[in-house]
Amino acid sequence: MAMIHVANLVKTFTVNQRGGGLRALFAPRRRTVTAVKDISFALQEGEMVGYLGPNGAGKSTTIKMLTGLLVPSSGEVLVDGMIPWKNRIRYVQKIGVVFGQRSSLWWDLPVMDSFDLLQAMYSIPRERYQRNLKMFREILELDDFLQLPVRSISLGQRMRAELCAALLHEPQLLFLDEPTIGLDVVAKERIRTFIRYVHEERHATIVLTTHDLTDIERLCERVMILDHGKILYDGALKQLLERFEGQRRLVVTLADPLAAPRLPGLSEPRREGAQVFYSFDPKTHSAAQILAMLNEEQTILDVEVRRAGLEDTIRRIYEQQLLFPVDDRTGKAN
């Protein structure tokens, strides 16, 4: 049985419409907004999936239903055999949640006091609590701010503390919503290293939502892309890049510092200093073919193939609303 099973999930909200003058004040017009539209997927134990989408796509709404904070309008959600919003007390003992924009720590208390309160709330045995805390203090480098009030520490420090707090009770399922938002490069890499550790060493099942696509490239083999409440893609990151990455660039350094020969079937090359850039579609050309043509008349000193970034690939999918055929049995893209 899958760790997370979602079938035909729908979530709608009724909102007041603005405008309409004085009459609307006493009899407001309402409309229904569908945030999540009939989505289905399954996540196996020990998987880590990147859940992607622009603002308003329905990512946070999905996460809130998976964590039991929202009740679906229709559809089915089973997480580790439980219905999140019905088995609430037992369910929260099994999961860890980190929301980048919200804190689970007590704002005016020292970080350490928050950890001690969580130990009591989750009834974590003292020995296990001390063992986990010692490990996380070392990996996340928490000691410098453990005795400081949460309100006085930096965002990067708070996110490290949030991760520790979410994992003290050893959950096997972790929901991470924007865990690196607003962090500098060093702090982001520390957080990624810790997430990778939890996944690999503790075999945790992880759902990661983020706008930082470097998080996805460094951590996830599987991605789901959501837009306007619908899943556009659910499958391997590698397959996504192969099918929609667009053009690649061949960067060559030639012995002739002035040469930038035009090649048949390719657009005009671009020169920057000693390097010459050739753009090509991997469906019609290969780097080897281009190098063979160049080698007929030039001496090649160095070569590099650059792929389109994940951000460009996903932007192209959003803009063109590129859909994948989905296997009805697995829910994944063919």
Helices and strands as residue ranges (DSSP letters): E 4-16, H 21-26, E 30-43, E 48-52, H 59-66, E 74-79, H 88-92, E 95-99, H 111-121, H 126-140, G 143-145, G 150-152, H 155-167, E 173-177, H 185-202, E 205-209, H 213-219, E 222-227, E 230-236, H 237-244, E 248-254, E 270-272, E 275-280, H 287-295, E 300-306, H 310-320
